[in-house]
C-alpha cells in the first residue's frame, strides 16, 4: 500500500521546520514523525490538533501509565499499528506498562490477570466505547471507582482523540516509522 498523502520533506521551509519541532519532545533530534509531516501539509489544522494532542500528552490529569494504556488500547482496537508502534517505543516502557503487558494491549482482555482492577476498568471502558460509542452504567461505575470526575472526563476525550488519530493514520495508510514496535499478531 502506498501512503495516500505524502508528508512535507526536507529541507523544510522555516515555518514548517518550527512547527514540526513543536510536535516533537524537547531535545529530540531525529526526523519528525510521518504523521506530523503529513499533517503539516495543512498547517492550520496541524496547529489546532497539536494544541489538544500536546495538552493530553503532557499536561493531562491521568497518570502516564493510565494515559499510555488507554492510547495503546484505542490504537489496538482501531487496528492502528502506526500509532500503537510509536507509543510503545516512545512512552510505554517509561510509563511502567512493562514488556510483558505491552502485547496484551492488543491480544488480551480486560479480565486478564496481568491487569489491575484499575487497568481492567480502563480497558473495559475503551472496549465499550470502541464497540458502541457509548459507556454503559456498569462501565461508568467501574471507571469512576478509579477516576475522579475530571479524570473520567479527560479519559473520554483522550480515547476519542486517539481514535481520531487512528482514523487519520489508517485512512491515509501512513507508513510505519522504521524504529516503531511491530504490532502483535492477534
N, C-alpha and C positions, 0 to 999 in steps of 0.2 A: 504494500500500500504506500502511496505517496502522500506526504503531508499536504493538506489542501490549501493552506496559506503559508507561504514561507515567512520566516522571521526576518527582521532587519538584519543586515550583515555589516561587518566591519569593512572599512573604517566607518564608524558611526558619526553622524552629524553631531555637533556639540550638545544639542538639546536631547537627542536620543541617548547619547552617552551618559549624560547626567541622570536622565530618568531611569535608564536600565540599572545604573549603580544604586539608585534609591530603592529598587526592588530587592537588591542583594543585601545580605547581612554585612555589617561593618567589617572591614578587613579582608573580605573575600576577594581574591584576585582572579579566580577563574572566570571563564566566559559566563555571561548571564544565561539563565535557563531559557530554553527554546520557547516555553510558554510565554515568558516575559517579552522575548524578541518578537513573537507573533502579535501579542497584544500591543506592542509599541507601533505596529502598523496603524493603529487608531489611538494616537496619543491622548486624546480627551477621555476616551473610555478607559485606557490603561491607568490614567491618573485617578479616576474615580474608583476603579477597582483596587488599586494599590492602597488607598486610604482605608477601606474596610478590611482588606486582607491583612495589612500590617497591624491594624488595631486588634484583630482577633488573634494574630500570631504572637505579638509581642506584648500587648497591653491588656490582655484578657484577664478575667477573674478566675477562669478554670485553671487548674494546675497544668503544668506541661504534660504530665502523664495522662490526665483526662483528655486534654486537647488532642494529643497525638493518637490516642486510642480512637477517639471519635473520627479524626481525619482518616486514619487507616481503615476503619470500618466503612465509612462512607465511600472512600475510593474503591475498596474491595467490592462492596455491594454494587457499585456502578461499573465494575469491571475496568476501572481506570488505572491500568498498570503504570502509566506515566506518573501521576501524582502519588500513587502509593509508593513506587520505587524511589522517587526523590525524597519523600518524607522519611522512609525507612532508613535511608542513609544519613540524611541531614539531621534528623531530630529524634528518632525512635529510641535509639540506644541511650542517648543523653537524657531522655525524659524518663528512663527507667522501665521502658516497655520490655526490654530483655530479649535476647536472641531466641529463646525457646517460645516466647509468645508472639513474636512478630508474624510467623506464618499463620498462627491461629486467627489473626485478624481477618484472614481470607478464608481459611478452611475450617475454623472452629465455630462453635455455637456459644451463645451467651451462658449456657449452663455448664460449659467446660470447666472442670475442676481447677484449671490454671488461673481462672479469673476470680477476683474477689467479688463479694456481693455488689460493691460499688461499680466495678468494671462490668459485671453482668447486667446491671441496670442500665448503664450507658449503652452497651451493645444491644440490649433488647429495644431500647428507645430508638437507636439508629435503624435497626431492622424494621421496626414497626413503621417508622416514618418513610423508609425506603419503599416498603411494600404497599402502604396505604395513603401516604401523605397526611397521616393523622397519628395522634398518640392516644391510645386507649386510656381509660380511667386507671386501670391497673398499671399501665406503663408509666403514666404521670405520677402516680403514688409511689411507685418504686424509685423513679428518678428523684422525686422530692425528698425521699428518705435520705438521700446522699447529697443533694444540691440545694442551696437556698434559692429563693425566688429569682434573684438576679443571675445566679449561675445557671439556673434552668432556662431562663430567657436567652442567655448567651449560648447555651448548648444548642437551642433551636436555630439560632442564627448561624452558628458555626457549622452545624450539619447541613443547613441549606446552602451556605456559601460554598462548601466543598462539593456539594452536588452540582452547583453552577460551574465550578472549576472542572469537574469531571465532564460535564456537558461540552465545555469548550475544548478540553484536551481530546476527548473521544470524538467529538463532532468534526474536529479538524485533523484527526489522526496524527497528532503531534508525535514526532519521533522521540523515542526513549532517549534520555540522557545517557551517554556512554558509561557513566560511573554509577548509575542508579541500580538499586537492587532489583533482581528479577522477580516477577510476580509468581507466587507459588501456584502449582497445579492444584486444582480443587479435587 
